[in-house]
Amino acid sequence: MKATKVIVICSLVASTIAMAYFCVMSVFTPIQFKEARAEREIEVINNLIDLRKAELEYYHQNSRFTASFDTLLHFLKTAPKKELMKEGSLTDKQLEAGLTEKKAVKIINDAKKKALRRNNFDNNDALYAYIWANDADVKANGLQGFRRDTIESNLLQALYQGKYDETTIEAIISIPYSNGLQYEIEVNNEYKNAQGALHPLFEIRAPYSSYLSDLNKQELVNLIDREEKLEHYAGLKVGDVYAPNNHAGNWE
């Protein structure tokens, strides 16, 4: 009887400990999952922001988005960053007289071409000084001091300020914590807005299943199920190929 009583007591103690463990874990596991998710999503979001910068710059230079990471990486490694440097502006009087930025730039560029056919200049400063002082069209339109130059610089440096270089930029397309899976990318270069104007769109995605797959399986299933029932994308993404959203991330 004593042995039986001891066995029963031990079984009750073991059951109590097991129940206590499962109660603690039922509280601790969701917290642990939430904390790990939040930590990982900081890295994923930073990547998506960097990819958005790349796509927007590609569009700026090519008037379309690309769904090819190979194309995007080649662009980042080889294309220059082009920036318009401005000096001087048109006055209200010039604008009222019909002079526009486009017309003013053409007058300046034509003057530069004429000057270069006649003279050699040590630098752009000398060239501008000459046309401001001597070109009849420039003086007639009051464009002394008006200057527009396209300056080229290293694209990776301009976009990312040293965060990447040609040897490390390929990391941008891999989802952190996913064992090398790449972001999903989709474009819609034929989308037209309500007015019928072409309005190209892009979307870059990282599903929860890619960067949370090694965490608690049930918590991951619950998270995905909850988002799908709310008709939300089950993961992080930037942009939207079905409706313009100013290329926003779904965390913003």
Secondary structure, 3 states (H helix, E strand, C coil): CHHHHHHHHHHHHHHHHHHHHHHHHHHHHHHHHHHHHHHHHHHHHHHHHHHHHHHHHHHHHHCCCCCCHHHHHHHHHHCEEEEEEEECCCCHHHHHCCCCHHHHHHHHHHHHHHHHHHCCCCCHHHHHHHHHHHCHHHHHCCCCCCEEEEEEEEHHHHHHCCCCCCCCHHHHHECCCCCCCECEEEEECCCECCCCCECCEEEEEEEHHHHCCCCCHHHHHHHHHHHHHCCCCCEEEEECCCCCCCCCECCC
